[in-house]
Every structure is written in C-alpha cells, then in structure tokens.
Amino acid sequence: MATTSSAFDGIRVVDLSETLAGALASMHLADFGADVVRVEPGRVAERRLRAPYLLANRNKRIVEASRQGDEVAELVARADVVIVDDQPGVVAERGLDAATLRRRAPHLVHVWMPPHAEHGRPAGLPESELLLQAWTGMADQQPSGRGDDPAHPAMPLVQYEQAALAATAVAASLLERMRSGRGRALTVSGMHAAGLTNVAIMLDLPGVVRPYGGTKMGASGISPNFSAYRCRDGEWVFLGCLTPGFFFQALEVLDAMEVMVLPGVDGDFARLRTSQGAAREVLEAKFAERDSAEWLDILTRAGVPNAPIETRAQWAESPTVAAGRLLVELPAAGLGVVRLPDVGVELTATPGAVRWLPGPEAVAAADDVWRSVVVDTTEETDDTDDTDDTARPLPLEGLRVIDASSFIAGPLTSTILGDFGATVVKLEQPTGDEFRVAGASYSVINRSKFQVTADLKGPDGRALLRRLLADADVVLENMRPGVAERRGLDRASVAAVNQRAITCAIKAWGAGPLADTPGFDPLIQARSGLMRAQGRDDVPVLLGPAVHDIGVATLSAFGILAALVVRERDSIGQEVRASLSRTSLVFQAAEFTELRVPEAPGATLAPPSIPGRLHRCADGWVAVADSADGHDADDADDADDADTASRLGAMTVDDALAWLHARGAVAVPVLDRTEIFRAPDLEGNGFFGTVVDPDFGPIKAVCSFARWHGSPGADVLFTRSLGQDDEAVRRQGWQALEGATARAVEAR
C-alpha cells in the first residue's frame, strides 16, 4: 500500500545546469517528490517548443534569473542539493564550485556534472555527444554499417546515462546525510557515464579476446547467434540466442544444425564469434526462405528469444507499452496534450509520478522561493569544519546487498551500489551465473563482490539464504516470472524474514503479452526503434554497448536508494520494480515525447540533435562539432562540406585538428579502440583501473562511476572465484565478508 509521501518529499533542489544531462538528473529527483527549482536565464516560452525542455523540466518550478550572483546564492543556501554542469573554470568564476557554496551551506549536496571531464583538454569542450563518444573511443567501437569506420551517434545515449547516474549518486549522498548529518561534494562527468555505458566491453586483457579492442562487430549483430536477419518480405528479425541452449533450439526449428559442424566452428559454440562468416551465410539463407511473421511465430512457439525490428512509433503503440502504462499524457498550457515517457522505475510504497509540465511563464522570483527556510550564515565558533571531506568513507559504507541476479542488468545494479561503498554478496547457484561464459567481461561487471553459492531448491541453500536475509538491506533479482517465488526471493518471502529489506525485481518486458518470454538487450533495441534510429537506409544497426542493461541497472540503483531514503525516514521496506521495456523509453525520452492533437497524428516535438561530422584523415579520424566557418555542420552548404572533407582527407589527424581549431571549429581526434588504453586524456582523468581476477590476472578496466570528494577511489579492485566465500559465510555470516572487505582494502 502506498504511503502519503514520495521518496524525496521535503528535499529542495536547485538546478543550475545548462546541459540535457543536468536537467534530466534533477527530473529524476522531481519525479519522486523533490521540490526542484530550475533557474532559467530567460526565453522560457521559446524553449517549451522543444521536446527536451518539456520532458526534462516536468514537475519543476521555473525561476527566471541569472545563474550567478547574490540572488542565486541565497536560493542555493536554502537548498539541500545543487546541480551545476559548467566547465571547470566557469564553475569557479561564477562562484558555483563546491568549496564556495558549501562554506555557506555545509549541509549541501553539491553535484558537478561536467559534460566531458574534470581535467585536461576534454574539460574545456562544450556539451556534445559526438565529441564525447569520439575522445572516449565509443565512436570507433560502435558498428556503423560501413565496415570498420567509426559511427556518428544517432541520439544522446551517454547524456541519458549521465543523468540517471548523477541522480543515483545524489540519492546515495542524501541517504548518507540522513545518517551522518553532513553534506557531500561529488562529480559525475560525461566520462564517468561513457565508462559505465561500456564497462562490459571496455577492457584490456592481453592474450584473451578483448571485446573493445578486437575485431569490430558487424552492423547487425555480435555473432551469428546474436544478430539481425532479413526475411523474405524484406523485414528484419533479431535472433537473440545468448546461450548455447537457446541457439541449439533455434538451429533445430530453422533446420540449420549444419552450422555447428562448419569448419572453424567444429561443434564449439564459443567459436561462432571468431568463425562467423560461413555460419552467418547459412542463417541468412534460412531466414530469407520465409516472411518475418512466420519466423517470429515459429521461434516464439519454440521458446527462442527473438524480436521484430520495428520503429519507435510501433513501439509506442505496442501492447507492452500500453500494459505497463509506460507513456503518460499531460496538458501543456498553450500547446495541447503532450505524451511522454513515465518515471524511470516503480516504487510500490512511494511511487513517483509525472504531475505537470512547465508553463509558459516563470512561476516565481528567486527571492520568493523557500522564504521560510532559515539559513545560519554565522561563522563557526569552534574548530569543526563540516565542509572538510578529507578521508571520508564512501556514502554507502555499511549497506548490505544480496545480488541473486545474472547476466548484466542485475549484477551491474549491485556493482554501482558497491562502487558507492556497499558490501555485496553475489549469490549464485552451484553451477554459476550463465554469463560466466563471457570471461573477463563477467569479472569486470562483478568486481568487488563476495561469491557465495547456494542451491536454493534444497533446505541447506534456503537456510543460508534466510541467514543472509535477516541482516540484509537490499535483495536483488532479475529472474523470469515465477522463478523468484520458487527460490524464496520474491517480495513476500523476503519480507517474511526481514520486513525492512528493500527488494528489487528487474524484468525484461514488465507487463503485457511478452512478460513471460526471455528478453535480452538487443531484443529491446529491436522493438523500441533504437536499431532503426542508429541504422542507415534499410539496414538496422545494433548499438555496441548493452544500453538497456546499463540503463536499467542505473535506474534500479536509483530506485533502491530512493527506497532506502524512505526506509531511513519512515521505517518501511518496499519493492523496486524495473524493466528493460520501461528503460527503452526513458533512454529515448525526448525522442518519444509527442504533441497529441485530437483527431490528428501525434507530432514529435523537436528532439535533441547531434550536429557535426566524423571526417576521415590520412591516418585516422576527427570529430567536428562545428563546421570550419563556425556554424553547425548540419547547416553547412553541401559544397562547403565536401570541400572540408576533401581537405581533411589529405591531412594527418594532428594537422587536421590544427587547421580546424584555427578556423574556430570545435574538434577532437576519434580515439580507436586500441589506443584508448594508453590515451593521456583518459589516464589523466582516472578512467581506467585494474581488476585482479584469480583466473585471468590483472584486467585493465573502468573502475569508477563517480568521484566522491574526500573518498579515495580504488585503483585496484578484486574479483573472487565461484564459491570462494562459502565456508566463511556459513561460519560467520555478514561479519566474515566485512572483515574480508577491510583486508582487501588494506592489501591495495
């Protein structure tokens, strides 16, 4: 039963951001009850015609004022959270840096969201998804449909991720403040979000297949078992057989078992990716024999994961979206009715809601907001400095998490919580998580967790589970419908042991006719229109990162922390519910925002644009956000653009950048997927660390999703063998793990 309050009731947020990511971060907080005041420098009525503005500023109050000066300083002093996203020098110049603001308001949670990074050349770059993906290596990894060329991003996916990640970090800081009484300064950069988006593939392990540095994936899929195929009617079907069992079932119904005996495959499922040419040809021929509807029916009846590759419009009108109520409609004064995605995650006791859209005028002056809040500006009379963050613990230290999930979405949720300080137990069946076949990717995603095995079908395993549940704060699963109930991990079973525990259930499809079918990230990419958006002409393109797995993990972590804030305040536990299908709309939110005119088709309001070009040079590529004459490249004359491309094609990357910068263009090199591991800009911003695995040894990988000021990050993290902590946990329970955490930290 829902309570009368929302998760962040009473939390005052000042949104001083200028980027899409910053505005969306405060939107997530506003969706769950935070009183968010968005400071706008003017032209509100003009901005309301753009989808990102209506979307990102829902549930907020708008104030027209300068983003600096005494007026805003007074407003921030009364707030609990402030969000800024200017470049480093600008933040300090405007007096919006953490040190300045927290001297006056030590209780403040200050989150800085630089569009790119804190240090070096990227720190001075303007907001640009194109530039961000270029200098972090994402553009080169992304399949493009043009061989091995880097790809231009179709939409600002990393900015959607940065927003969700920052909101999650704010929730962690608020939970910490409720316990310690102290504010916090933190940084969540575009680089952090790019790292999290690519955490499963951006790793370097010499002598082992390196997903990020190896052969680039094909445009339509990773390997023959996980790829898109064109059918007889010209439509596309995605075959999503991540595991051998699913693939062998698919081969049987396709009458294509000969794939497994092809030279190079030789009966080994693991060789499909490295010997995929002949196998793909066999499957392409099979799919071309029937229409897409026939294959979808045959594969679905056989229990084989599959999906049609559709448009955003088809997804918006689908039974899955309707059953989950994933789109909501609200009036926008002077515009009509606007349809837009619902909140990113469900909380059963304190649900979020989209309550209103921003009006055409500013609703208040800054000095009229929170007038009843009294700020003590007197100087400290003792030696206490509440803004001194030196050697502080991470915000979630002491939090206990049971992760009974598998593959990527669930495990990455607990990895985010662990990165913020929680102690995590990865609870697996004795046979282990099926995703262990991914080798080093599994190790990196499950870093810094303790490995415990338990057969939850038997009495010993259930007894161990109950012992862990008794003192757990969070229990996480992403099992198919009905499985969690059979294993004692559903909400009712957990609450019977520990009513205060927060449970989180992550599903693929949520409600609707697909609810009981298996779902993997590419199947959501296929149905949600993302593959068609990234593709060119008639060929859909699979995004390299598992964007929905990453997104749902971040939103789930946000929901869990929001529920923990409620528990700290109201002493109640509840369930958090998330799904890949809901995430597909939240991570294309502006693109799904439509103006709904009665008796006429809905019109998509102006979505985010990613102006600029990727240009080939003599020895590599450059990303140009602005054309050589200083205007957006998308607005450039075709002849001028062709002349620029011709000039750049004859230059080295270094010469091209010098020429472009001299002409006022904003440009960066496109780092390739091997040189990222030695790139000074990434190294200088602490992008990579080391994960020490008992089987693989040291793995160079992304090791941080935020910077907590005063809390040293870990340069070296650990992974554990399957069942490594079984004996200790059976003897000592959680105490054994927390002792092991301390020893692991000391060993670093």
N, C-alpha and C positions, 0 to 999 in steps of 0.2 A: 504494500500500500504506500502510495506516495506521501511524503511529508508536505507541509505547507511552505517549505523553504526550498531554495535552489542551492546548489553546491557552493557558489561563491557569493551568496547574499551578504551584503554589507561590505564587500571588497570594492574599494574605489580605485579605478584605473584611469590614468591619463595617457592617451595615445597621441604621441608626438611624431609618429612615424610618417615617412613620405613614400615608402615603398608598398607594393602589394603585400609582400610577406608580413610587414609590420602591422598593417591594417587587419589582415586575416588572423594574426595571432591574437589581437585583442577581441576580434569577433568570436573566436572560440571561447574566450572567457565570458564575453557578454551573453553568449548563448546559454550559459549555465549560471546566470544571475548576477554577474559582476556589473557594477554601475560604471560603465565606460564612457568617458568624455573624450571625444575626438576633437582635437584642435585643428581647425582649418584656416588657412590664410585668406580665404575668400573664394568666390566663384562656385559656391555650392550648387546653385541651380544648374549650372553648366555641367558639372561633374555627374549629376544624377542621371544623365543620359547614357552613362557608361555602365555596363554590367558589373565590372569590378567594384565600382563605388557603391552601388545599391547593395550588392552582396556583402562586401566587407564591412559596411557601416550599419548593418541591421542591428537592432537592439541597442544602439548607441545614442547618446546625446551629442549634438554638434555645437561647437562653440567657434565663432569666427574671431580669430585673434592671431597675432604673431606667435611663432613657435619659440620665441625667446623674449627676455625682458622680465620685469617685475611682475606683470600680470600673470604670466605662466608660472613663474617661480612660486607665487602664492598658491596657485592651483596645485602644483606638484607637491608642495609642502603638506597639503591636506590629504594627499592620496596614499594608497597602500602600494601601488605598482605604477611605474612609469616605463613606457616603451619608447626608445629612441633608436634611430637607424641611420643617422648621418655618418659620413666618413670620419675617420679619427680626428683630424684637425678641426673639422667643423663642429663636432660634438664639444670639444674643449672651448672653442671660440665662442660658442653660444651659451656656455655655462651649463651644459646638459650632461656633462660627464658624471660618473657615479660618485667620485670624491666630492665634487661641489654640491650636488643635490643631497647626498646622504649626510653631509656635515650639518645641514639644516634639518633634515628629517631622517634620523638614524634608523627608523623603523621601515624605511622604504625598500621595496624590492625593485632594483634597477636592472632592467634587461636591455642590453645593447645588441642590436641586430644589424651589424654592418652587411651591406649587400654581398660583399665578397670575402674579405678577411681583415684581420686586425693590423697586419704588418706587411711591409714590402710594397712592391709595385701594385699588386691587386687591391690594396687598401684604398687607393685613390680612384678606383674605377667606379663609374656610375652604375646604377641598377640595370642589369641586363642579363637575362637568362642565356643569351647567346655567348656573351663573354665568359660568364661563369662556367658554362659547360666546356668552353674551349680551353681555358687555362687549367682546369682540373682534370682534363683528359676524357671527360664524358663524351664529347662530340666525336672523338676518334673511335671510341668503343661502340657507339650507337650504330646499328645497322642502318644503311642508307638506301638500299635498293640500287646503289651504283658501285658495286664491287667493294673495294676497300676504302673508299672515300669517307671522310668524316661527315656527320649529318647535322643539319640545321634543326634545332628543336621546334616542334610544332606548337608547344604550349609551355607555360612556366611551371613545370612539374617540381623543380627544385625549390621554387619560391613557395609553392603549396606545402612542401615538406618542411621548409624552414619555419613557416607559420605554425604548423602543428607541433614541431619540436620546441619552439620557443614557448608556446602555451603550456606544454608539458613541463618545461623547466620552471616556469612561473608557478605552476601548481605545486611542484616539489618545494620551491622556496617558501610558498605560503604555508605548507604543512610544517616545514622546519620552523618557521617563525611562530606558529601556534605553540610549538613545544619549547622553543628557546627564548622567544620574545625579541629576537634580533632580525633585522633586515638582511639583505643579501645583494651583492652585485654579481652579475653573470653576463656572459657573452654567448650568443648563439648566432654564428655567422652563416653566410651562404655556403662557405667552405664546409662547415660542420654538416649542413644539410646535404651537400653533394656527397660527402663521405658516407653518411648514413644511407643515402639512396643507393650507393654502390658497395656497401660493406661486404656483401656476399661474393663479389667478383673482383674488387679492387685489392688484390693481394699478390704477393710475390713470394714464391717458394721455389728456389732453383731445383731443377731435376724433376719437378712434378708439373703436370699440366696446369698452366696458370690462366684462369678464365679471363683475366683482364689483359694479359699480355700475349696470349696465344692467338691462334687464327681467329679472325673476326667471324661472328655468327652470320649466317645467311639472313637476308632481309625478312624472310617469313618464318624463321624459327631457329631453334638452337641445334636440333638434331632431328633425324627422320621421325623419331617417336614423339617429338615435341615441336610440331610445325604446322603451317597452314598449307592446304592443298586446294587447287581449283577443281571444281566438279564439272560435269558435262554441261550444265546450264550456265557456266561462267561465274557462278557464285563460289565463295570460299568457305571451307570448313577447317577449324583448327583441331588437330588431334593432340590431346593433352595427356599423353601417357608417360608420366614422370618416372614410374616404377616398372620393373620387368613384368610383374603380374598383369598390369593394365595393358602393356604393349603386346604381350603374347595373346591376350584376349582379342585385341584389335586385329592382329595378324590373322587370327582364326576366322573372324567374321569378314575380313577383307579378302580371304583366301590368298594370303600372301606370305605364308610361312617360309617361303624360299629366301626371304630377306635374311634370315638368321644363318643361312649356310653360304652366303655370298663370300667371296674371297675378301679378307680383311676383317669381316665380322666373325666368321668361324664359330658361330654359336655363342659368342660373348656379348651380352647386352651392353657392357661398358665400352665396347669398341665402335658402337654405332656413331658416336660423335666424331671420331677420328677417321672413320671409313664410311662416310655417309653418302658419297656420290651415287654409287650403284643402288644403294638401298632407297634413296630418295626417288630415283627414277622408277623403280618398281612401284612405289606407293603413288607417285604422281599418275602413273598409267592406270592404276586401280581406281583412284578417285575419279578419273576422267570417264569412267565407264557408266556412272550414274549421276542423276541430279542431286543437288545438295540436300533437298528434303528427304530423299531416300536414304542417303548415308547418315544423316542426323538421326533418323528413326532407327536404323539398323544398329548404329553404335550405341545409342541411348538404351535401347532394349537389352543390349549385351552388357550394360554397365561400364562402358568405356567412356572416360572423360572426353568431351568434345564440345564444340560451340560453333554456331554460325558467326561469320564475321560481318557485323552489322554497323549501322550508323548511330550517331548519338540520338537522332530523332526516333529511331526504332527502339532504342533502349529506354528512352524517356516514356514511351507508351507501352512498355512491356508489362506483362503480368507480375514479374518480380518487383519492379519499381512500384507498381500500384499496391501490391500486397504489403510491402514494407512501408508504405507511405513515405517514400524517400524524397519526394518532391512536395513542396507546400506552396500555396498561393496566398498572397497578401496584397492589399491595395497600396499603391504608391501615389500620393497626392499629386494630381495634375498629369499622371501618366496612364493610369489604369491599373489592372491587376497584373502582378508580376509573379511568375512561377520560378522557384529557385530551390536548390537542394536544402534538405532539412539538416539538423545538427549532426555532428560527426560521429557520435556514439550515444548509446542509450544507457541511462542510469535508472534502475527500476524504482528507487525510492525518491530520488530528487532529479527528475528528468529535466533536460534542457528544452528550449523551445525558441522558435523564431516568432517574435511577438510584434515587431513593427519594422518598417523601412524608413530610412531618413527622409524627412520632409524637405520642402524646397527652401526653407529659410533656417538660419541659425536659431536654435531654441533658447539660448541663454548667453549672457555675457559671462566671461570667465570669473569675474568677481562676485557673481551670484550663485556659483556652484559650491555646494558643501559649506555654506556660511556657518553652519552650526558646529563645524569641526574646529576645535581649538588646537592650535599648534604652539607648543612650547619652544620658543626660539632663544631662551636664556642659555648662557654658556654653562658648560659642565663645571661643577664646583669641586669635583674630585678628579682622580687620575683615570677614570673609566672612559674609554673611547669605544662606543658601540659601533663605530664605522671601521674599526680595525679588524680586517678579515684574515690577519696573519694566522697560518696553520689551523684553519678551521676544518672540521670534518665535512665530508660531503653531506648534502642535505638529507639523504635517506638512510644514513647510517643507523643500524639497529632494526631496520624494516626486514621482515622475513617473508620470502616469496617461495611458493611451491609452483614450479613450472612443469606441468604434466602434458605439455603440448609437443608438437612435432613439426617437421619441415621448417618453414621460415617465419611465417606471420606470428605464431605464438612464441617461439623461442626468442625472436628479436624483441618482443614486448618486454620480456624479463631481462634481456640484455640492456635495454635502455634503463630500466629500473636499477640494475646492477651498476651500470655506468654512473648513475647518480648516487650510489652508495649502498644499495640494498644487498642483503645476503640472499643468494638464490640457490635453491636446490633444483636440479634438473632430474625429475623423477621419470624413469623410463622402464618399459617392460624389459625383462632379461635379454630379449633379442635386440634391444636398442631401437632408437629412432631410425626410421627408414631413410631419412635424409643423410645418415652417416655415409651413404654411398658417394656423397659429394666431397668427401675427403676434407681438404683444408678449408673449404667454404663452411662446412659444418663446424669445424673447430673455431673459426673466427666468430661465427654467429653465436656460438655457445661458450665464449670465453668467460673466464672468471665465475663459473658456476661449479657447484659441487654435484658430483654424479652419483646418484643412488638408484639402484634397480629394485623393482618390486613387482611381483606377479599379482596384480590387483584382482585376478579371478580367484585367488586362493586365500585362505584365512591368514596366513603369515603376512602376505603383502597388504591385506586390508588392515591388519593390526598396526603395521608400520605406518601406513597412511594416516590412521587415526591419531597415532602418536605425534606425527608431524603437524597434522591439522590443529591439534589442541593449542599450539603456540604460534600458528602462522598468522600473518596479517593479510596475505594475498594468496589466492589459489587460481591458477590459470590453466585453461584447456582450450583446444581447438578441434575437438573430436566430431565425427559425424553424428547427426541426431540420434539419440538413444544410447550411444556408447558411454557418455559421461555418467548417465544414470546407472548403467550396469557396473561401472567401476567405482562408484561412490564419490564422484567428483562433481556432480550437479549441485545446484544451489541448496536444495533441500537436504541432501546428505551431508554437505559441508556444514550447514547451519545447525544440524543436529549435534555436531561435535563442537563447533565454535561459531556462535551466532554473530560475533563481531567481525569475522573474517570477510574480506571483500573477495567475491568470486568474479571471474571474468571469463566469458564464453565467446570465442571468436568463431564465426561460421563463414562459409563461403558465400552462400546465396541469401541467407536470412530466411524470410518468408517466401511464400509463393510456390509455384509448381516445380521449381528446381531445388527446393530446400533439401531434399533427401539425396541429391546427386553429388558426386565428387566435384570439387572445384579447385583449380589452381590459377595463379595469377594470369597466365596468358588467356585462359578462358574468359576472364573478366575483361581483359584488354580487347578481346574479340567482340564480345557482346556490347560493350559500353561505347564503341565508336573510336576508341583510342588508336587501334591499329590503322583504321582508315584515315584518321587525322594525321598520323605520322607518315603514312604511306604517300606515294606519288602515283598519279594516273590510276591504273586499275589494280595495283599491287599493294596489298596491305603490308605494313611493316611492324614487326614486333619490337617493342622497346627492350633494350638490353637489360636494365635493372628490373627486378620484380617489383614494380612501382606500387601495386596494390598491397602486396605483402608488407612492404616497408611502410606504406601509408597506414594500413590498419594497425600495424604494431605501434606506431607513434600515437594514433588516436586512442588505442586501447590503453596505452600507458597514461595518456592524459585522463581518460575516464577513470582509471584505477586511482590516480592521485586525487582527482576531484572527489571520488567516493571516500577516500581516506580523510580528506579535509572535513567532509560531513561527519564521518565517524569521530574525529577528534572533537568536533563541536557538539554533536547530538548523541554520540554513543550508539550509533546504529550501523549495522552492516547492510550491504545490499549487493545486487548483481550488476555487473557492467556487461553490456551486450554490444558486440561489434561484428561487422561483416565486410567481406570484400566488396559486395554489391553496393553497400552504403558508401564505402570509401571511394568507389569509382565515380560517384557524383561529387563528393567533397573535394576530390583531387582533380576535378574538371568543373569546379563550381561555377566560375564565371562563364564558362562555355555553355553550361546548361541553364543559365539564367535567361528567362524569356519574358517578353511583354505579351500578355494574353489578352487579345482584343476579342470581345464577344462576336461570334459568327464569322470569325476570320482566323486564318492560321496564325500561330504564335510567331512573333518576330524575335530573333535572338538580338539582344542589345549588344552594343559594340563590346566584343570580348577583349582580353589582353592581346596585344600584338607584340611580336618579337622582330623588330626591324633589324636589318643588317644582312650581311652576306658572309659566307665562307669562301675564301679565294685560294686557289692553288698557286703556290710559288714554285720556284725551281727546285727547292729542297724541302718542301713541306707545305703547311697551310697557315693562313692567318684568318682571324675572325674580325670583321669590321662592323662595329655597331652603327657608325655613321659613314656616309659616303665621303669621298675626298673633298667635296665642297662644303662639308659640314651639315648637310641635310640628311634625313633618314634615307638609307639606301633603298627602302621600298618605294620612296617617292622619286628616286633618281630617274633621269631620262635613260631609255634603253641604250642609246648610242653611247652616252657617257659611261654607263655601267660596263658595256662591252669594252670600251677603251681602257677603263680602270683594270678590268680583269686581264686584258692583254698585257698591260704594263707590269702588273704584279706577277704574272706567269713567268716573266723573264728574269725576275729578281730573286735573290735569296730571301729567306724569311726576315733576317736582320735588316737587309736593305729595304724590304717592303715596309717594315714597321717604321723605319726612319722616314721614308717618303710619306707614308700616311700621317704620321704624327706631325710632320712639318706642314701638312695641309689641313691640320685641325681635326683629323678623324680620330676616333677612339678605336684602337685596335690592339689585339693581343695575339701571341702565337697559339696555334692549336697544338697542345701537347699530345704526343702519340702515347699509346697505351703501354709502351715500354719506358719512355723517358720520364713518366710521372714519378717513378720510384727514386729518381735522383734529381728532381726539379727543385731548384733553390727556393722558389716561392712557396711550394708545398712544405718543404722541410723547415723553412723559416717560420711557418705558422703552426708547426707541430702536428702536421696532418697524419703522419704515419707513426706507429709504434711497433712493438714486437709482441707477438703471441707465441709463447713457448708451448708446444704440443708434445706429449710424451711419445707419439709415433712419428710425427713429421719433423720435430725440432723447431727452430725459430722460424716464424712466418711474419713477413712484413705486411702490416695490415692497418686499416683505420682503427684507431683505439680511443677516440674521444668524440663525443657528440655535442659537447658544450665546454666552456671554460668557466669554472666556478672560482671567482676571485678569492684568493687566500687558501684554496684547497688544491694542493699539488696533484696534477694528473699523473697517471701511471704510464711510464714509458715501456714497461714490460708487464704483460699480463700472462695468465696461465690458462691452460685447459687441462681437464682431467680425463682419465680413461673411464670407459663404461664400468660402473660399479665400484670405482676406486674408493668411494667413501661409505660403502655399505656397512662394513664392520664398525666403523667409528660411530655412525648414526644409530645403529642398533644398540650400541652400548651407552651412548651419551646424548643422543638426540641433537637438537639445535646447538647445544653448547660445544659439541665437538667441531661443528662447522665454523662457528665464530672464532674458536681458537685457531683453526686452520687458516682463516682469513688473516688473522693477525700475523701468523707465521709467514704466510705468503707475502704480505706487505713488507715485513722485515727482510725477507730474502731478496727483495728487489734492490 
